[in-house]
Amino acid sequence: MRRLLLVLCACATLLVLGGCTPAPVGVRVGDDFFSPANTTVNRGGTVRWTNEGFRRHTTTGNSPLSLWNASLSRGAQFDVTLVAAGSYAYHCTIHPGMSGSVKVPISVSPTSGSTATTFTVSLASKTAPAGFEYVLQKRDPGGSFQAFRTLTAATTTFRPTSPGTYQFRAQLKRTSSSAASGFSDPRGITVG
């Protein structure tokens, strides 16, 4: 028990310093399902599909973005790391009834402040890979989502001009074709 505790403490220390990566979020693949069908992973987190069924299956990112496509025989695993906020739908190309999604949230800090506060919006775990960019939308108090910024940086800032509740959401977009993920769930801030 003491040795396990030391290993966990060492890993936690490395995680803070950037040397220990979190365990992948697991998705079980059965002969007619993904479980869980809908999951969430942090920016830069990894999803691991494991085929526990008897038949061959795929995990295939939906078009038009089509980020991944892996064929899984019985017992096989496949990992994908998602660096950007968004919603990523996927399916099995062999069995059309099998589908799921992975949500990657943004974060905004602080969550409240005044018009003098500079808020930081985190869209990704790193600068956009070559050929991609991040699209950020903002909803002003009483308004609807509108284009705010398109960028390759992992974070951006916002300074409000009036009080109210603002919301942000983001997606990953391929620059060559404009194919994009779905938008992340919105995150809000309150400005007093």
C-alpha positions as CSV (number, residue, x, y, z in Angstrom):
1,M,0.0,0.0,0.0
2,R,2.8,2.4,0.9
3,R,4.6,1.7,-2.4
4,L,1.3,2.4,-4.4
5,L,0.9,5.7,-2.5
6,L,4.4,6.7,-3.4
7,V,3.9,5.9,-7.1
8,L,0.6,7.9,-7.1
9,C,2.3,10.9,-5.4
10,A,5.2,10.7,-7.9
11,C,2.7,10.7,-10.8
12,A,0.7,13.5,-9.4
13,T,3.9,15.6,-9.0
14,L,4.9,14.8,-12.6
15,L,1.4,15.7,-13.8
16,V,1.7,19.2,-12.3
17,L,5.1,19.6,-13.8
18,G,3.9,18.2,-17.2
19,G,5.7,14.8,-17.2
20,C,2.9,12.4,-16.4
21,T,0.0,12.1,-18.8
22,P,-3.6,11.3,-17.6
23,A,-5.0,7.8,-18.4
24,P,-7.1,7.6,-21.5
25,V,-10.9,7.8,-21.3
26,G,-12.1,4.4,-22.2
27,V,-14.9,3.5,-24.6
28,R,-16.0,-0.1,-24.8
29,V,-16.9,-1.4,-28.3
30,G,-19.5,-4.2,-28.3
31,D,-21.2,-6.0,-31.1
32,D,-23.9,-3.3,-31.4
33,F,-22.8,-0.4,-29.2
34,F,-20.2,2.0,-27.9
35,S,-20.2,2.4,-24.2
36,P,-20.4,5.1,-23.1
37,A,-21.8,6.4,-26.4
38,N,-21.2,10.0,-25.3
39,T,-18.1,10.9,-23.3
40,T,-16.1,14.0,-22.4
41,V,-12.3,14.4,-22.4
42,N,-10.2,17.4,-21.4
43,R,-8.3,19.4,-24.0
44,G,-5.3,17.3,-24.9
45,G,-6.9,14.2,-23.5
46,T,-7.0,10.8,-25.1
47,V,-9.9,8.5,-25.9
48,R,-9.2,4.8,-26.1
49,W,-11.7,2.5,-27.9
50,T,-11.4,-1.3,-27.0
51,N,-13.2,-3.9,-29.1
52,E,-14.8,-6.3,-26.6
53,G,-17.2,-7.7,-29.1
54,F,-16.8,-10.8,-31.3
55,R,-17.0,-9.0,-34.6
56,R,-14.7,-6.4,-36.4
57,H,-15.8,-2.8,-35.9
58,T,-14.5,0.7,-36.7
59,T,-14.3,3.9,-34.8
60,T,-14.6,6.6,-37.6
61,G,-14.8,10.3,-37.1
62,N,-17.8,11.7,-38.9
63,S,-17.4,13.7,-42.1
64,P,-16.7,16.3,-43.2
65,L,-13.9,16.6,-40.7
66,S,-13.1,12.8,-40.6
67,L,-10.2,13.1,-38.1
68,W,-9.8,9.3,-37.6
69,N,-10.7,5.9,-39.0
70,A,-9.5,2.7,-37.2
71,S,-10.5,-0.9,-37.8
72,L,-10.7,-2.9,-34.6
73,S,-10.5,-6.7,-34.5
74,R,-11.6,-8.5,-31.3
75,G,-9.4,-7.3,-28.4
76,A,-7.8,-4.4,-30.4
77,Q,-7.5,-0.9,-29.1
78,F,-7.2,2.5,-30.8
79,D,-6.3,5.9,-29.2
80,V,-7.0,9.4,-30.4
81,T,-5.8,12.6,-28.7
82,L,-8.1,15.6,-29.1
83,V,-6.3,18.9,-28.5
84,A,-9.1,21.3,-29.4
85,A,-12.5,22.1,-27.9
86,G,-15.5,20.9,-29.9
87,S,-17.9,18.1,-30.3
88,Y,-16.6,15.1,-32.3
89,A,-19.2,12.6,-33.6
90,Y,-18.1,9.2,-34.7
91,H,-19.6,5.9,-35.9
92,C,-18.8,2.3,-37.0
93,T,-18.7,2.1,-40.8
94,I,-19.5,-1.6,-40.7
95,H,-22.6,-1.4,-38.4
96,P,-24.6,1.8,-39.2
97,G,-26.5,1.8,-35.9
98,M,-23.4,2.3,-33.8
99,S,-22.5,5.9,-33.1
100,G,-21.2,8.1,-30.4
101,S,-19.6,11.5,-29.6
102,V,-16.7,12.9,-27.7
103,K,-17.1,16.4,-26.2
104,V,-14.0,18.5,-25.4
105,P,-14.9,21.6,-23.3
106,I,-13.4,25.1,-23.3
107,S,-12.7,26.9,-20.1
108,V,-13.0,30.6,-19.2
109,S,-11.4,32.1,-16.2
110,P,-12.2,33.8,-14.0
111,T,-16.0,32.9,-14.2
112,S,-17.0,36.4,-12.9
113,G,-15.7,39.9,-12.7
114,S,-16.3,43.5,-13.8
115,T,-15.7,45.4,-17.0
116,A,-12.2,46.0,-15.7
117,T,-11.5,42.2,-15.7
118,T,-9.6,40.5,-18.5
119,F,-11.0,37.0,-19.0
120,T,-8.9,34.1,-20.5
121,V,-10.6,31.7,-22.8
122,S,-8.8,28.3,-23.3
123,L,-9.6,26.6,-26.5
124,A,-7.0,23.9,-26.8
125,S,-4.0,22.2,-25.2
126,K,-1.6,23.6,-27.8
127,T,-1.2,25.8,-30.9
128,A,-3.4,24.5,-33.7
129,P,-1.7,21.7,-35.8
130,A,-0.7,22.7,-39.4
131,G,-3.8,23.0,-41.6
132,F,-6.2,23.7,-38.7
133,E,-7.5,26.7,-36.8
134,Y,-9.8,27.3,-33.8
135,V,-13.1,29.1,-34.3
136,L,-14.4,31.0,-31.2
137,Q,-18.0,32.3,-31.0
138,K,-19.3,34.7,-28.3
139,R,-22.8,35.4,-27.1
140,D,-23.3,38.9,-25.7
141,P,-26.0,39.4,-23.0
142,G,-29.4,39.0,-24.6
143,G,-27.9,38.1,-28.0
144,S,-27.1,35.0,-30.1
145,F,-23.8,33.3,-30.8
146,Q,-21.7,35.3,-33.3
147,A,-18.2,34.9,-34.8
148,F,-15.7,36.3,-32.3
149,R,-12.2,35.1,-33.3
150,T,-10.5,32.6,-35.5
151,L,-7.0,31.8,-34.3
152,T,-4.2,29.2,-34.0
153,A,-3.3,30.1,-30.4
154,A,-4.5,27.8,-27.6
155,T,-5.9,30.8,-25.6
156,T,-7.2,34.3,-26.1
157,T,-8.5,37.0,-23.9
158,F,-11.7,39.0,-23.6
159,R,-12.5,42.3,-21.8
160,P,-16.2,43.1,-21.6
161,T,-17.6,46.6,-22.2
162,S,-20.9,46.2,-20.3
163,P,-22.3,44.0,-17.5
164,G,-24.3,40.8,-18.1
165,T,-23.8,37.2,-18.9
166,Y,-21.5,36.3,-21.8
167,Q,-21.0,32.8,-23.3
168,F,-18.3,31.2,-25.4
169,R,-18.0,28.1,-27.5
170,A,-15.4,26.8,-29.9
171,Q,-14.7,24.3,-32.7
172,L,-11.8,22.9,-34.7
173,K,-11.7,23.8,-38.4
174,R,-9.6,22.4,-41.2
175,T,-8.4,25.5,-43.2
176,S,-8.2,23.7,-46.6
177,S,-11.8,22.6,-46.8
178,S,-13.5,24.5,-43.9
179,A,-14.6,21.1,-42.5
180,A,-15.2,21.5,-38.8
181,S,-16.1,19.7,-35.6
182,G,-19.3,20.5,-33.8
183,F,-19.1,23.4,-31.3
184,S,-18.2,22.7,-27.7
185,D,-20.8,23.2,-25.0
186,P,-20.9,26.9,-24.1
187,R,-19.2,28.2,-21.0
188,G,-20.3,31.5,-19.4
189,I,-19.0,34.4,-17.4
190,T,-20.9,36.9,-15.3
191,V,-19.9,40.5,-15.5
192,G,-21.2,42.8,-12.7
